[in-house]
Amino acid sequence: MGKLPQISGSDVCKALEKEGFVFKRQTGSHRIYQKQSEEGSVTIPVPVHSSRPLKKGTLQSILNKAGISKEKLIFLITLFLQ
């Protein structure tokens, strides 16, 4: 397992959208994404303060809530960089 990549909040938003999350609203500098699953609704706030990379703990928390592995995130990032 590799390290978490350093990516911005807007890049995380793109990855979440590729995984089926839908943008619901924006409150201040946080975008709120939601996805319906069999267990219920999953809601994830993503900070998009600037183009700065997200902190490691914040990114890990978003990935855990979304059910996305580090490897899957790296794959999704490479998709929208092409």
C-alpha positions in Angstrom: 0.0 0.0 0.0 1.4 3.4 -1.0 1.2 6.7 0.6 -1.8 9.0 0.2 -1.4 11.4 -2.7 -1.4 15.1 -2.0 -4.4 16.4 -3.9 -6.7 19.4 -3.6 -10.3 19.3 -2.5 -11.5 20.1 -6.0 -9.6 17.0 -7.3 -11.3 14.9 -4.6 -14.6 16.2 -5.8 -13.9 15.0 -9.3 -12.9 11.6 -8.0 -16.1 11.4 -5.9 -18.2 12.3 -8.9 -16.6 9.5 -10.9 -17.6 7.1 -8.1 -21.3 8.1 -8.4 -21.5 10.8 -5.7 -23.7 13.8 -6.6 -23.0 17.4 -5.7 -25.9 18.6 -3.4 -24.9 22.0 -2.2 -22.1 24.3 -1.1 -21.9 25.8 2.3 -19.1 28.3 2.5 -15.9 26.6 1.3 -17.3 23.1 1.7 -19.0 21.1 -1.1 -21.5 18.5 0.1 -21.7 15.3 -1.9 -24.2 12.5 -1.4 -24.7 8.9 -2.7 -27.6 6.6 -2.2 -26.6 3.0 -1.3 -28.4 -0.1 -0.1 -27.5 0.8 3.5 -28.8 4.4 3.2 -27.4 7.7 2.2 -23.7 8.6 2.5 -23.0 12.4 2.8 -19.5 13.7 2.6 -18.4 17.3 3.1 -15.2 18.2 1.1 -13.3 21.4 1.9 -12.3 23.3 -1.2 -10.5 26.3 0.4 -8.0 26.7 -2.4 -5.7 24.7 -4.6 -3.7 23.6 -1.5 -3.6 19.9 -0.9 -5.9 18.5 1.7 -4.3 17.4 5.0 -3.6 13.7 5.3 -6.2 13.0 8.0 -8.9 14.9 6.2 -8.3 13.0 3.0 -8.2 9.7 4.8 -11.5 10.5 6.5 -13.2 11.3 3.2 -11.9 8.1 1.6 -13.1 6.0 4.6 -16.6 7.5 4.4 -16.8 7.1 0.6 -15.4 3.5 0.7 -12.6 4.4 -1.7 -9.1 2.8 -1.2 -5.9 4.7 -1.8 -5.3 2.6 -4.9 -8.7 3.4 -6.3 -8.2 7.1 -5.6 -4.9 7.1 -7.5 -6.7 5.3 -10.4 -9.5 7.9 -10.5 -7.0 10.7 -10.4 -5.2 9.3 -13.4 -8.5 9.1 -15.3 -9.3 12.8 -15.1 -5.7 13.9 -15.6 -5.7 12.4 -19.1 
